[in-house]
Amino acid sequence: MLPPELADAARTLFGDRLDLAAAYAELLATDGVVRGLIGPREAPRIWDRHLLNCAAVAERIPEGATVLDVGSGAGLPGLVLAIARPDLTVTLIEPLARRTSFLIEAVQHLGLAKSVRVFRGRADEAASGATGVGPLSGDVVTARAVAPLDRLSTWCLPLAVPGGRLIALKGASAADEVTEHAGTVTRLGGGEPEVRRCGEGVIDPPTTVVEIVRERVVAPARPKTPKRSRGGRNRRG
């Protein structure tokens, strides 16, 4: 059930699709818990900790954008954004079979098959087309609780079109991660990471995100070839 104290925020963020958000919340609190995608202790906090926290990010996404959600898990934030913003086209990228099964069923259950698809695989496989689907790219790449900013940028920036953005949902460590990993982000072709607060005046606390524009296309590093001796044979270690 939607807690009464969160009803105004939920209506603001989901509008006339609030009933659809409620159906997803119920799915997370039941099947999501049974299948191990949501912890039992999280069930009472699905609205404030998960749905509203993710829906607030929609304000940073342009109209009609293509969104790739890396490490989607139970569909956070990808499915939430698809519910809150019917103008978006969303791909949920998830490598684990049990999670992709849940996502496929959730998309069908919520009637979102026209705007949401599920890709089973890693981010690098999605970017390279290694699984025979793709390569995939999007205007916006999202990720929530997946990895530190350096690894996240390595995986996600190649999925963003030039000029597109990575929007990483982070917590209190966001500013520290930006300070620590800004150099890596630059080497990967990203612009200066910016910490932003989403949903100010609507949810408390606001959602903290790190936003990175893909300014340059950087070719992946080539694997090193073994050194050869003058006779043309590989040197033995």
N, C-alpha and C positions, 0 to 999 in steps of 0.2 A: 504494500500500500504506500501511496505517496504521503509522506508526513505533511500535515497541514502547514507547518511553518516553512515548507519548501515549495508550496503550491504556486506562489506568485513567481518565483524564479523559474520553475518548470514551465509555466505558461509563457513567460517571456522568451525562454530559449527554444521551446518546441512549438509554440503557437498552436495551430489547428492539428498538429500531428502528435499532440500530447498523449492521446489514446494509444498510438503506435509505440511511443516511448514506454508507456505503462506495460504494454504487452511484452516488450523486450525486457523490461525490469523483472517481470514475473518469470520469464524464461531463464534469466540469469539466476534468480533466487531458487529455482526448482531444478531444472535439468542441468544448469550450469554448475550448481553445487554438487549434485549427484555424480556428475562426470568429472569433477575435480578441476574445473576451470575457474571457479570462484570458491574461496574458502568459506566454510560455514559461518565464521565470525563476520564475514563481509556482507552477508545477506541483508542484515538490517540497515546497512549503510550504502546500499546500491545507488540510491538516488543522489546523495550528496557527495560521496567519495568517488563515484564512477560516472553516472550519467550526466549530472550537471557539470562536473569537473571537465568532462570531455566536450560537452555541447558548447561550453563557453568559447572553445577554440574556433568555432565556426566564424567568429567575427574577423579572424585573420585570413580567411580563405576567400578569394575572388569569386564573383558570380560565374556559374557554369564551369568551374574548374574540374580538372581530372585529378583525383586524389589517389595516391598509393599509400596504404597503411601497412607498415613493415612490422612483423612480429605481432600480428593482430590479436592472437590469443583468443579471447572470448568475443572479440569485435570492438575492442576499446583502443583508440577512439573511432575507428573506421565506421562501424555500424551506427554508432551514435550520431556521427556527422551526416551519414546518409539519411537518417531519420529526421534530423533537425533541418537539413538542407536538401530538399528534393531536386534542386537544380544541379547537384553534384553527381559526377560519375565516379564510383569508388571501387577500387580493387583491394581486397584483403589478402595480404601476403603472409603466409604462415607455413612453416615446414612440417609441423607435427600432424600426423594422420588423425588422431582423436580430436584435435582442435579444428582441423579443416572440416571434419565430418559435422561437428557442431555448427560451424559457421555456415556451411551449405544448408543445413536443416533450418537454421535461424533465418537465413535470407528467404527461403521458401515460405516459412511460417509467417513472416512479416510482410510478404508480398513485395519484396524489394528486388526481385530478380532482374527487372529491366534496368536498374541503375547500379546494382552491386554484383560483382563477381568475386570468386574465391580462387586464388592461385596457391597451389601447394608447392612450396619450395623456399629456398633461401633468397635473400635480397640480391646476392650476386648472381644467382641463377636467373632471377627475373630480369636483371639488367642486361645479361648476356644472351638470353634466350636459350640457355643450356638445356632446358627441359623440353624444348620444342615449341614453347609458347612464348611469344615475344620476339625481340626484347621489349620490355615494358618501360614506359616513361610517363611522367605526370607533371602537371603544373605545381602540385604540392605533394610532398612526401611527409607523412606523419609517423610518429613512433612514441610509444608510452612505456616507460619502465623496461626498456630493452637492453641498454648498454651505456657506458660512459660516452661522452661526446666525441672522443677521438674515433673509437670503433664505430659508433653510430654514423658519423660522417663518412667513414670509409664505405659503409654499406649503402647508405641512403643517398648521398649526393649524386652518384652515377645514375640514379633512377629519376632525378629531377631534370627537366628540360633546361637548356641554358636560359637563365633568367628566372627559372623556377625556384622554389624554396623548400627547405627542410624545416618543419615545425616539430620540435621535440618537446614533449611534455615533461617537465622536470619539477623537482621540489625545491627545498631550501638550498640545495647544493648548486643551483644553476649558475650563479655568478662565479663560484669557485671553479666549476668545470670550464667556463668560458676562459677564465684566466689561464688555466692549466693547459687547455687544448687548442687555443686560438691559432698557434703556429701550425699544428697538424691540419686544421680546417683550411688555412690558407694554401698549404701545399696540395691539398685535394681539390683546389679550385673554388673554394667557398669564400664569400665575403666575410666581413667582420661579424661575428656572432652577436646578436642583440637579445637581451633578456626583456621579455614583455609580460604584462599581466593581462589576462583575459577575464571578462565578466565582472569588472569592477563596478560596484554599485548594484550588482545583480546577485552574485554569490559571495559568500564569506567563508574562507579566504578566496581571493581570485585564483585562477589557474595560472601557474608560472610556466612559460614556454621559452625555449631558446630558438630563435629564428635565424636561418642562414640562407642567403641567396647563392645559387650556383652561378658564379661569375665567369668561370672558365671551364672548358672541358679538358680534363687531364687524362692522358692515356695511362692505362694500368701499367705498373712496373713489369718489365719482362723478367722472367726467371733467369738467373745467372747460369751461363754455360760453363762446364768444367774446363779448366785450363789444360792445354795440350803441350806435350813436350815437343822438342824440335823434330823428333821422329814421327810425330803425328799421333802418338798414342796418349791416352789419358794418363796423367800422373797418378800414381797410387798414393793415398794418404799414409 
